[in-house]
Amino acid sequence: MFLFSSLVVNAYGLNGMGYEAVELYKRIPNNEQDEISHICVLNACSHSGLLDEAHIIFNQIHIKTEKIITTMIDCLSRLFLFDEAQSLIDNYGKINPPSLIMYMAMLSGTRNHRNSQLAEKIYDRMKSLFPDEKQSLLSGAFLLSNIYSSFGEYERAMDIRSKQKNELGLNIKVGVTWTMVNDELVEFKAHDVSHPRSEEIYAQLDRLTLLLLKHGHTEKLAIAFNLIQRPIPSIIQITKNLRICGDYHQVIKLIAKIQQCHIIVRDANRIHHFYPNGKCSCNIITIENEFLTLAALAQEWNQQYKKIDLSSMHLYSLINTFIDNPLKFTKNQLIEKLMHFLDWDTLLYRSDQPEELRQLQIKSWDPILLYINKEFHTNFQSTYDLHIKDLINKNDRYIIEKYFLNFDQSSLNIILFIVEQLKSILLTICLLKQYRSIENIATLSRLETEFQISHWSNVEYYHDYEMMDICSKISAAYLIFYCLNNNITRTILTNETN
């Protein structure tokens, strides 16, 4: 029973579902937890960037084996905490022989950090401690050369590869990729021309290369075979016998985004799920536009020159929220919460009195429904009867759920915050797709309130303050959403344009 639970914990971790893995691990009784369950949950924390959870779990483990410590070192190295990782290695070495796998875990972390000096230092240490472990040293040499390649120092990278290959006297392991197409398992090797449709495959590769050049990348892909099928599959599954490299990882994200498909890659270490928005399941907490985020945060803090007012620091509080996820919502729970708002979306349930308000709603909200229905091929309809249940058909619900599945957990946290301000899924989608400006979206969400204030209220100051507060909150959330997804392709329309 609990061995099965450990396997599920591992499956969660391989698919980037770190919080789910931790929650399931906590349900395993302490006396049933073993080395396997500890490694599985720490590995899940490592791949999802859950440092605090990893620290708590690691500190609670009484017997720390070599593999458990190595998994924690991998977690620390992925988050660039090399001093702490080295400390674990040093403490282990006081009473045990040096561990090669611990050094390999830390060397792998330097690849993500692109720290060539530290990588060389670790690799030299490995050569001095483990001179007979030739296969591992060759793998380490390739990791080191990949770091130099990422800097554009290709001569240095090739020099490391060829030198270590000659010194160690080993052949390079050939990379192989498998994919299942039309119930047939197809195998590809580097520069493979053995497939009967090779000309078509390489022609598709050339087309992909041109598309990738426009997006800033020139790598070729082994998934072209899937893309010459008719119809093109919406989900592409491939398996690699080696660990996926950084360049290949970036390219597949671009391919998934360009082709608007899901690509699932099982490499030597884990499962990567690439989504149509260009994100990968292994990269949950990455902020792609880090410079813009830091600049915006710095500007927000600069505004607090007289007195720090945290209630007005929306960026600061939101970033803490999406990183910490204090309520520990899973991705499915977040989508479920979002769909509750769809059931009572502001744009769908309208007032038929007074007539002036009814006409204003038609004029202002109908273009939004028209856009959504055209964009998603849905059939959302408005009603004046608040007692109608199941106004939204199952197919429309499924389409909107599928749209939100494209986003990672952090993005969904931000989207939920926007929806809570607007009380409308449909308006939020228009904002995310840049169909309307933030101010216009905020105004549309408060159409009935605006109408009532314009006819019966004299508290303009409070009304203006409330509107500015909503706009500032949504602006902060949208900026974080942009930094998380980095998929802005055109300028947001102004009110005048709309």
N, C-alpha and C positions, 0 to 999 in steps of 0.2 A: 504493500500500500504506500509506504513512505518512500520507497525507491521510485515508484511511479511519480510521486510528488516532486522528487528531486529532478526527474526527467522533464517534468512540466516547467519547473523553475528554470532549468537549462534552456528549454525551448523559448520561454519568455525572454531570457537573456540574449539568445541568438537573434531574436527578432526585434531587439531594441526596446523591449517592454520591461524596463527595469523596475518600476514601481510595482507592477503586477507580480514580478518575481519575488520581490522583498515581502510583499503581503502574503504570498503563498508559503514562503519559507518560514515566516513567523507562526504559521498554523501547524507546522511540524513540531511535535512534542520535543522538548530538549533532549530527552533520553533516546530519541530516535534520530536526532541529527548526527550526521557522520561527516567524514572528509568529503565525500561526494557532494552532499547538500551544501556544505560550507563553500566549496569551490564553485559550485553552480551559481549561488547567490552573489558571491564576490565578483565572479565573472560578469554577471548581469549588471551589477553596480558599475563595473569598469566600463562596459560598453554604453551605459546610459549616463555616465558622468555623475553618479550618485555618491559623492565623496563622503558626506556626513553619514549616510546609511552604511557605507563600507567600513568606516572607522568604528561605528557602534558595533557592527556584527563581528569585525575582526577582534576587537578588544574583549568580546564576550566568549570567544573561542578559547577553551582551556588548553587543548593540545594542538599546537600550531605545527603542522607538518611542512616539509619542504614545498610541496605543491600548494598548500594554502598560503604560505608566505609569498610564493612566486605570483600567485594570483593577485594578492594585495599589492605587490610591487608593480605589476602590470597596471593596476588601477591608478596608483600614484603617478606612474610614468606617463600614462595617457593624459593626466591632468597637469603634467610638467612639474610635479613635486619630486624632483630627482634627489634632493638632499635627504628627504624622508625615506625614499626608496633605498638609497645607499646606506642609510642608517640600519634598515632592516637587514640588508645584506651583511653589513659589518657585525651586527649582533648575532646573526645566524652563524657566521664564520668563527666566532669565538669558541664554539663548542662542537662545530661540525666542519667537515671538509668543504672547500669552496663549491658553490653550486653554479653549474653552467647555465641552467635554465633561468636562474634569477638574473644573470647578466644579459641573457638574450631578451628577457622581458623588458629590461631597462633600455637596452639598445633599440628595441622596437619603438619605445616611447620617444626616443630622440628623433626618429624618422618623422613622427607627427609634429614635433617641435621644430624640425629642420635645424637642429643644433649640431653642426658638423664637428666643432671642436670637442664637445662632450662625447659625441659618437666615436670619434677617433680614440679618445682616451679610454672609453669602455672597451672598444675593440682591441686595442693594444693590451689592455689588462687581460682580456679573454685569451689572447695568443700566448701570454706569458704563463697563465694559470692552466690552460687546457691545450697544450701544443698537439696532442694526439687526436683531438676531436675535430678531424678535418672537415667533415660534412657540415657541422655546426659553424665552424669558422668560415667556410665558403658562403653559407647563408648569411652570416654576419657581414661578410665583405659586400654582398649584394645589397644588403640594407644600407650600408655605408655609401656605396656608389649611388644608390637611389637618392640619398640626401643631396649629394653633389649635383646630380641631374636636375633636381628640383630648383637649384640655383642657376641652372644653365651652364654649369661647369662640366660639359660632357667629356672633354678630354681627360679631366681628372677622374671622372667616374669610370671611363673605359680603362684607364690605367690601373685603377684599383681592382677591377674585375679580372683583367688579363694577368696582372701580377699575382693575385691570390690563386687564380686558377692554375698558373704554372707552378707556384710554390707548393700548393697542396696536392697537385697531380690528380684532380678529380674532374669528371665531366659535369657539365651544367644539366640540371634536371629540366627536361623539356616541358614547357607549359602546354596543357591540354584543356580544352573547354568542351563540355557536352551540353546539348540542348535537345529538348523533346519537341518535335514538330510533326503534327498529324500522326501521333502515336508511334513515331519512329525516333529512336535515339540516334543523334548525329554527333560525330566527334570531329573536332577541328584542332589542328596543331598550328604552330607559328608558320606563316607563309605556305599554308596548305593549299594545294591545287588539285587534290585527288577527287574532290566531289564533282559529280557530273554537271552540276550547275555553277561551277567555279566562276565562269565568265560573268554570269548574272550577279553572283555574290560580290565579286570585286568591283563590278560596275556600281552596285549599291554602296559599297564602301567609298567609292570616289564621290558619289552624291552626298553621302554623310560627311565626308571630309570638307566639301564646300560649305555645307551648312554649319559645321563646327568652326570653320575659319571665321565665319560671321560672328560666332559667339566666343571667339578668342581661344580656340583649341584646335590642334591639328592631329591628334591621335586617331588611329584606326581601330575599328571594333570587330570583335568576333561574333557580333549578334546580327550581322547583316542578313544572314540566311533567313531569320525570322521575318525580316522586313520586306523580303521579296515574295512572301506568301500572299495569297489572295483568298479571303480578306486578311489584312494585316492583323495579327493577334493583338488583343488589348492587354494581355498579360504575357510577358516573355520570361521564361524560366531557364536559367543556365547554371551549370556547375563547373567549378574550376578545381584543379588538383593543387594549385598553389594559392598563396595568400594574394588577395587583390592589391595591386599597387596603387599609390596615390593618384598618379596620372590617369590610370584606367578608371578609378573611382570617380574622378571629376568628369571624365568623358561620358560615363554611363548616366550621371546626373543630367548632363546636357542632352543626351539622346532621349531619355525619358521625357524631358521637358519639351524638346523639339517635336517628338513623335506623339506626345500626349498619351503615353502608355505606362503601365506598371512593368518594371523589370526586377525580377527576383534573382539574386545571385547567391549561390552557396559556394563560398571559397573554402580554403583549408581550415579557417578559424571560425567562421560564423556565417549567418545569413544576412544579406543586405537587401532591403526592400526600397527600390527607387520609385518615387512617386511622380505623377505627371507635373507637379509644381517644381520639380528639380531638386527635391530634398531626399535624403536617405534616412532610413530608420536608425542607423548607427550614429546619427549626428543630431540628436534631439535638442541639445542646449546650445548649439553653435549660433552665434550672431554673425551673419556673413558680412554686414557692413559695420564692423566694430568701430571704425574711426568716426562715422557719423553718429553712432550711439554715444560714444564718449564725449563728442563735441556738444551734443544736445544736453547731456547730463551736466556738463561743465557750465553751460549757459544757464541751466535751471538753477544750479547752486549759486551762480553769480547774482541771480535776482534776489537772493536772500541776504543782501549785504547789511541790512539793519537788524532783522530778526528772522530766525529760521521758522518758517511756517510749513510744516510737513503736509498739511491738508491741501496746500496749493502746489505741491511737488508731485505731480501726477506721474511723470516719467520715472522718478526715483521709486515710488511705491509700486508701480506696475512692473518694473524690471525685477524688483524683489519678489513680487508675486509669481511671475512666470518662471523664475529660477527656482524658488523654494517650493512652489506648489503646496502651500500650507495645508490645504484641505485634502491633499493627496488624491485628487481626482484622476482616474484613468482616462485614456483617450475616449473609450466608449461611453464613460459616464459624462464626459464633457459634451459629446455629441448628443446624448440623450437629453441633457439640460437644454441644449440649443433647440432641439426639436420641440420641446414644450412651448417655447416662444412662438414657433411656427403655428401651433394650433390656435393661438389667439393673436395673430399678427395684426398690428394696428391698421394696416392697409386693407385687410380683408373684411373687417367688421366696421360698418359705417353708420352714421346717423342720418336719418331721412328728414329730420327737422332741426332747425329751420331750413327752408328751401335754399337760402343763400349758402349755408354751410354745405349742404348736399352737393350743390354745383361746384363749390370750391374743392371738395374732395374728388369729384370726378375730374376736374381740370388738373389737379395737382398729383393725384395718386394713380390715375389710370395709365399715364405714360410709363410709370414705374412697373406696373403689372405687365404692360405690353412688352417692355424691355426684358423682364424676367422670363416671360413665356416664350419670347423669341430666342433668347440666349440659351435657355435650358430645354426648350421643346416641352414645356409644361402647359398646364391649363388652369392656372389659378384664377378663381372668380371671387368677386366681392359679394357681400350680402348685407341687408339691413336687419336681418333677423338674428338676434343674439342667442336665440335658443337652438339654432341649428347645430347639430353635432356632426362630426366627421365631414366637415366642409372640404377638407383636403383629401384627395384620393390617394390611394396607396402608391401609385406610380410616381406622383409628384413628390411625395414624401421620400421615396427611395432615391429619386434624382438629387434632392437637396442633401440627403444623408451622404450619398456618394461624393458629392462636391466637397463636403467637410472632411471626408476621409482622406482627401489629398493633403491635408495639413497635419503637421506634427502636434504634439501635446502642448508645447509652448504657444504656438500660434493659436490653437483652439482656446487656450486660456484668455488670450487677448481678444479674440473674436467674441467670446462669451461676455467679456467686460463691455464691449461696444454694444452688443445686443441688449444688455441690461440697461444701458443708457437710452437706447433708441426705442426699446420695446418692439423691435421689428427685425425679423430675420431678413426680410426682403430688402429693406433699406440698407441693412448692413452689407448684404451681398453687392448692392449697387456701389457702395463705398469701396469695398475691397476690389471691385472691378473698375473703379475710377469712372463710373458713369456720371456721377454728380460730385460736386464739391462738398467738403465737410459742413460748411455753413448751410448749404442748401439741404443736405440730408438731415441736419439737426432741425431745421425749420419745418421740413415735411413731417418729422416725427412728432412735432408739437402743433400740428395744424389746427386741431380743435381748440387747444389752449390759446393759440395765437388769435383765433377767431373770437373766442370769448373775451380775451383781454381787450382786443380792439373795439369791442362793442360795449362792454360793461365795466371795465376796470380802469382805474386811474393810477395804478401802482407801476408805472413804467420803469422806474429805477430798479425795483426788485426783478421785474420781468427781464430787463436787459442784463442784469447781473447773472440771473439763472441761465440765460441763453449763452452768455460768455463762458460760464462754468462748464456747461455741457460741451461746448465747442472745444474748450481747452482739454477736457478729459478725452474726448474722441480724437483730437489731434495727437495727443501723447500716445494713445493706444495705436493709432494708425502708423505713427512713426516707428514704433517698436515692431509692428507687423511688417512694415517695409524692410526694416533691418534684419528681421528673421528670415524673410523670404527673398528679398532683393530681386523682385520680379517686376519692377515698375518699367513699363515700356513706352508710356506716353504721358504727357502732362495732364494733371487733373483739370477738368473743365471748370471754368469760373461760373458764377451765378449769371453773369451777363450772357455767356455762351448758351446757358440752359434756358 
